[in-house]
């Protein structure tokens, strides 16, 4: 299993594709001269490329990866505004799935730790009992033989849903590891 290889990060993809994206996006960025050392240009291109082209790979390759013969039931990366950046095919879909108020409640719990404890964490209509987490950083929920881990980054929340035989610790490791990596990358 490859995990966060430099050739599979948004930043490295930016470096490999910077000239292609610049040519395509130059009229949108309204830049007259290309200077590969200009930080602002690099930042805009990296933000465009990483946000629009690589989030699904993080879900497919890193969140839904196999660990000790097990994998998550569903996973997603969702912006703080509630927009779904990427999701697994098994993630609860919008019609009967994840509701905006569920995401809002999760974001609010990161800002006011403990606010979900009395009502539970609801995701896709499923209620999870909130268990120990890390205030402002990680929320963990349990329902029967499964559960959920939610990790907050600077711009998104990473959600992993699991059922047995995957263990809570395995889910925590997968979700939190990706979340920590994205935090380090400025996301």
JOURTA-V389315 format. One record per run of one state. SS is the DSSP state (H for helix, E for strand, L for the rest). FROM is the first residue (numbers start at 0). LEN is the number of residues. If there is no record, write none. Layout:
ss: {SS & SS}
from: {FROM & FROM}
len: {LEN & LEN}
//
This chain:
ss: {L & H & L & H & L & H & L & H & L & E & L & E & L & E & L & E & L & H & L & E & L & E & L & E & L & E & L & E & L & H & L}
from: {0 & 5 & 8 & 9 & 29 & 38 & 53 & 54 & 63 & 66 & 67 & 69 & 70 & 73 & 79 & 83 & 87 & 99 & 111 & 120 & 123 & 125 & 134 & 137 & 143 & 145 & 152 & 155 & 162 & 167 & 184}
len: {5 & 3 & 1 & 20 & 9 & 15 & 1 & 9 & 3 & 1 & 2 & 1 & 3 & 6 & 4 & 4 & 12 & 12 & 9 & 3 & 2 & 9 & 3 & 6 & 2 & 7 & 3 & 7 & 5 & 17 & 3}
//
